[in-house]
Amino acid sequence: MTHSHLTQSIEQLAAAMTHLTDAELGSGGYAWGDYSGVRMALLGTAQDLDALAARLLAQRSTTGNPPSHAQLLLAHHRAAYRALLALLVGINPAELTRAPAQGEWPVTEALRHIDDAERAFFISILAGLAAQAKGEEAAMPPREQRAALLAEADPAATEDAGPEERLAAYARLHFLVEAKLVGLSDAQLEARSPFWEPAQPSVAFRIGRFTAHLREHTVQVEKTLLALGHIPGEAALHIRTLFGALARVEGALLGAAELADECAELAQTVGRRVQGVAQAVADSAALIAAIRAGDAPGVDALLAQNPRLVDACDENQQSAVLVAAYAHQFAIAQKLRKAGAELDLFSAAAIGYLPEVEAYYNWKAETINRFAKDGFTPLQLACYFGQAEVALFLIEKGADIHAVSQNGATLQAIHAAVAGRNAATVRALLDAGADIHAQQAGGFTPLMGAEQNGDEEIVGMLQA
């Protein structure tokens, strides 16, 4: 197995994860070592690649084959190439032919321009090296002869080529450039590279132009994709990091093909991660569905199969524990807690787990007035779910009883307590100065809510 297998496995992982939502990335069910979360398949693999690249470079150093000047320059070009490809992962090829506005280039036109320019750069380098070898002055071949120089080894894409053909043609050119230039000596890098400039720069400069020109048009490609509405999500951004780390491994192997087998173990590991991620995402969704349905045996079966699922989350990035609370499946919520689910302050408040609430308060007192992703404070959640012990603790510690939820409900703790139908909590809030006339969405006051529920004791408190 060679480093090409590693490249294929990385591309497969990226393709499998590019369309995952931020919630799916944050869900449990998967772990990279001791680090949980589906996103760790991308983050952890990038770290694995960086560690591999470092080992490869260290081995080259100790065996007397450090990267040459030419190889370092080409490694930069490989990094730019991977950065371009990272932008295109998961994009429908048809989108690459769309122009963002009249008179502007679609992605395919940018790809054509990149390919044409780099072919010209390459021919210039070959001409300069040939002239140096003959002791002659370098000159760019006539335009009509240039295409023929590469046609047999690297046929260019046809004029009406689609995105896949253009990318394939550019890939052939990229790897041909590396194959031809990877062994250049420092003296060869000083050969003149003729093109349009009056003062002929060196071959080293021209290799640098490969990279700089590619970076320039990669920015153009990204601008085009953004204009077409392709706003990268978390997965796409992590894939850029992943491809950058892959490029560092590939760069470390330039001129050291004998080390390619060092990639075999990681290639196999990443291949397994592709399947592991798919299973974790599917199982997380199944667990959330089982919780909402009150299917305790189904929850037990899924947890027995994969204990990490205790930290699954739903499509709104609510933890499995909080999903259980909202579904009024408190037995399942406690089951998840006892199975090791990581509780945040909000889920702990919702299920009435006071030790965790106290721990957050002792760590940083102001946390008790923070808002959850769904816009409620810990006190509002404890009140709504009838967790009197937690609610009383938060009131005693100075939680803001007048805080308004940051969502469409626009309620205060008193509204939540009335909805939770817990008279002791309502009394504590009234004693702390809660506003009995506060209106939530729709103009509902606490008294209106209590009357609607038929809670005579709470109605009496409010009327009094």
N, C-alpha and C positions, 0 to 999 in steps of 0.2 A: 504494500500500500504506500502511495506517495503523497506528497503534499496536495496533489490535485484532488485526492479523495477528501482531504480536510476542507478544501475550498468548496467542493460539492456539498458536504454536510452542512457547512455554514450557510450556504445559499438555500438549502432545504429548510434549515431552522428559520431563517429570515422569512422565507415564503410562507411557512406555517404560522408565523406569529404576527406578520405585518398588519393583519386586519383585526387583531384582538383589541378590544376596548380597554380603556384605562382600568375599568372595574375588573375585567378578566385578568389583566396583568397583575392586579393587586390581590387576587384571590389566593386562598390557600390551596393545598392539594399537591403542591410541588415544592421541592427544596433543592437548592444548590449547597451541598454540605449541610451546615447548620443554619443556613439562611433561607427563610421561607418566602414563598410568593412566586407566582408564575413568571414575573418579570426577571427573576434571578436566572432563568434560563438564558436570557440575553446578557444581563450584567455579569453573571458568573462566567459565561463562555468568553466574553471579552477579556475578563481577568485571566482566564486560562490561556488565552492566546497571547496576552502580554507576557505571561510567565514563560511560555514556550519560546517566544521571540528572544527574550533575555537569555534563556539557556542556549539557544542556537548561536547567538552572538558570542556568548562566553566560550562555547566550544570552539568556535572559529578562532577566537583569540588564542586559546591555549594550544591549538593544533597548528598554529603558524599560517592560518589562512584568513586574516581579518578582511573585511570588505574593502575593496579598492575604491578609489575615487569615482570611477565610472559606475560601480555597483551602488554606491551611496546615492549618486544622482538618479540612477534608474529606480532605486527604491522610493524616492520622492515621487517619481512619475507613477509608480504602481499605487502609491497612496492616493494620488489625485484620480487615478482610474477607478479605484474602489469607491471613492467619494461620489463620483458620477453615478456609478451603478447603484449605490445605496439609495439615491433619490428615486430611482425607477422601480424599486421593489414594490410589487403589488399594484402598480399603475396599469390600468387597462391599455394595451398597445394602441387602441383606437384613439385614446386621449393624446398620444404623442404626435398625432398628425393634426391636431387642432391648433389654430393660431389664437392667441389670447385676444387679439384685436386686429383690425385691418392694417395690413402693412407690417405686422410683426411676425417673427419666426415661430413656427411650431417647434417642438422638441426635435422632430426628425430633421429639420433644416439645420438646427444647431449641431446635430450629430454629423450631418454631411459636411458642414464647415470644419468641424474638429478633425474629421478623417482626412479631408483634402489638405488642410494645413499641415498635419503631422506627416502625411506622405511627402509633402514638399520638404519639410524639415529633414526627413530621413534621407531623401535623395541628396539633399545638400551635404549631409554628413558623409554619405557614401562617396560622393564626388570629392570631398575634401580629403578623406582617408586615402582614396585611390591616388590623388595628386601628390599627397605626401609620400606615399610608397614609391612613386616614380620620380620624386624630386622635382615635380612640375608645379606651376602656379595653378591654384584651384580655380575652377570655373563651373558654374551651374550648367548642366546639360540643357540643350534647347527644349522648349516646352513640349514639342511634339515627340521627344524621345523619353520624357520623364515617366509617363505611364507604363511604357514598355519595360522599364527597369524593374518594376515590382509586379507586373501583371501575372507572371507565371507563378511566383512564390506566394503572392498575396493579391488575389483578384479583388478589385474594389467593388462596392455595391453598384448596382445599375441605377440610372437616373430616377427611375420610378420605384425604387426599392421601398419596402415597408419598414417599420421600426425594427422588426426582428432581424431582417437582412442587414440593415445598417449597423445594428449593434454587433452582429456576428462578423461583419467585415472589419469593423473597428477593433474588435477583439483580436482578429487574426493579425492586424497591423501591429497592435500593441505588443503582442508576444513575439512577433518577428523582430521588432525593434530591439527588444530585450535580448533575444537569442543572438543577434548580430553584434550588439554593442557591449554585452556583459563582460567580455574579456579584454576590452580596450585598456591599453597601458596609459600611464600618465602622459607619455610623449605623444601618443595618438590623440589624446584629449586636447593637445595644443595645436593640432592640425587646424588649418583654416576651413571654415564652413561657408562657402559662397552662397549668397542669396541676394536680396535686394539692397542690403546695407552697403554703402560705399566702402567702409572699413570692414573687411571680412572678420567676423568674430571667430572664436575658437569652437571646436566641436563640443567642448564642455559647456560653453554658453548655449549652444544650440540644443543640447540635451535638456538644459534648464528651461529652454523655451517650450519644449514638449509639456513640461509640468505647468509652467505659468499660463500658457495658452489654454490648457485643459481646465485649470482652475477658473480662469476668466469665464469660460463658456459653461462651466458647471453652475456658476452663479446665475448665468442667463437662463439655464434650464430650470433652476429652482424658482426664479422669478416667474417664468412662464407657467410652471405648475401651480404656483400660488395664485396667479391671476386666473387660472382655470378652476380654482376652488379646491385644490388639493392641499389642505392645511394639515401638516404632519401631526399625528397624534403621538402619544408617548412611545408606542411600539416603533414607529418610523424613526423617531429620534434615537432610540436605543440601537436600532439597526445601523444607523450611521456610525455609532461608536463601535459596534461589532465589526463592521467592514473596515474601519480604520485599524482595529487590532489585527484583523486578518492580513491586511496589507503589511503590517510590521513583520509578521511571520514570513510572508512571501518575500519581503525585502531582505530579511535575514538569510534567506536561502539562495539569493542571487549569487551565483558563482560558487555555491556549495551544495551541489545536487546530491552529494554523498550523504548529506544529513536529512534528506527528505523522509527517510523511514522514521525519523523522530516524531513525525506528525501522526503516525498510524493510530496510536492509542487514543489521542484526543479526537481524531476523526470518528472512531467507533463510539466514543462517549457522546459526542454531539449527535450522532445518528440516533442513539437511544433517547436523547433529550427531546428530539422531535416527537417521538411517540409518547414520551412522558408528559409533555406539555398538553398534547391533544387530550390525553386521558384525564389529566387534572382539570382542564377546563370543562370537559363533559361531566365529570363527577361533581364538580362544584355546583354546576347548574342543577344536577339531579338532587343534591343535598338541599339546596334552597327550595326546590319544588316539594321535596318530602317534608321539610319544616312547615311550609305554608299549608300543606295538606294535613298536618298533624299526624304524619305517618312515622311514629316512633320506631317501629321495627325497621322501616326503610332507612331511617337515620342511623340506627345501630349497625345495619349491614354495611352501609357506606363507610362509616367510621372504622369498622373492623377491617375493611379492605384497605383503607388509607386514613390513618389517624390524623394526618395533616389537614384533612378537610375541616377540622374544627374551626379553622381560620378562613373558611370560604367567605365570600361576600356576594351580594346580589348586584343587579345591573345598576343600582344607584350607589354602589360602594358602601352599602350598609353591611356590617358584620353579620355573620350567621346568628349570633346571639341576639342582636338587635332585631333581625328579621323575625326570630322566634317571639320576641317580646311583642312586636307589632301584630303578629298573628295570634297573640294571646295563647301561645304554646309555651307556658312558663316551665313546665316539666322538661320540655326539650331544651329550653334555654339553660336550665340548671344542669342537664345532662352534658351539654356542650362545655359549660364552665368546668365541670368536674373532669371532663376528658382533656382539659388543658387549653381551652380556647383563651387566646390573649384578649383580655378585656381592656377597652379604653374607658375613660371616665363616663362616657355617655351610656355605653352598654351596661356598665356596672350599676349606674344609677337606675336604669330602666328595669333591671332584674332584681334590684334591692340588695346588691352585694356590697355591704358597707365597708369591709376591710380595704377594698380597692379604691373606693371613694375617699376614704381617710388617707390612704397612701398618696393619692394625687394632691389632696389638700396639704398634707405635710411636706410634699415635695415643692409645690409652688401654689400658694393659697389662691392666687388670682385665676387658677384654672377652673374654679367652680363657677365662674361667670362666662366661660367660653361658650361658643355656639357649635353644635354638631353640624355635619354636612346638610342635614335636613332642616336646620335653622332653629332647633330647640336648645335650651340650656339644660344642664344636668338637673336642676331643680324642677323645671317644667316636665321633664321626662319622668322623674320620680313621682311627681304629683299625679300625672296622667295615669301612670301604671299602678297607682295605689301603694307605692313603696314608702310607707309612712316613716319608717326608721331612718331611711336615707334622707327623705325630705326634711324631717326635723333636724337632722344633723346639719344639712346645708343651710337651713334657715338660721340655726344657732351660730353658724360660722360666718354669717353675713352675706349669704348669696343674695343677689339683687332680685327682690321679689317683684319689682316693677319692670324688669327687663321684658321687652316685647320680642316675640319670636321673629326671626328673620326669614319669614316665608309667607305664604298667602294667608295663613291662619291669623297672623298678627295678634297672638294671644299673650296673656301674662300668666304667671304661675297660678293665680287664683282661678282662672278659667280652666286650666289643666286639672287642678285639684277637684273642682266641681265635676268635671267630666270623669275623673277617676273615682268619684263618689266615695271619698274617704273623709269622713267628718272631722277626724283628728287633725288631718293635714289642713283642711279648710280653717279650723279653729286656730291653728298655729299661725297661718298666714294672716288671719284677721288680727290676731294679737300683735303681729309684727308690723301692722299698718297697711295691709294690702288694700288697694283701691276697689271697693265693691261696685263702683259705678263704671269701671273700665270696660270699654267695648272692644270686642275682638271683631274679626271679619264678619260682615253681615249685620253689625250693630248689636250683637248678642252681649248681654251683661251676664255676670255670674248668676244673678238671681233668675234670669230667664232660662239659663242652662239647668239650674237646680229644679225649677218648676217643670221643665220639659222631662227631666228624669224622674220626677215624682219623689224626690228625696226631701221628705218633710223636715227632717232634722237640720239639713243644710239650709233649706229655705228659711227655717226659723232663725238660724244664726244670722243669715244675711239681712233679714227683715229687722232683727233686733239691733 
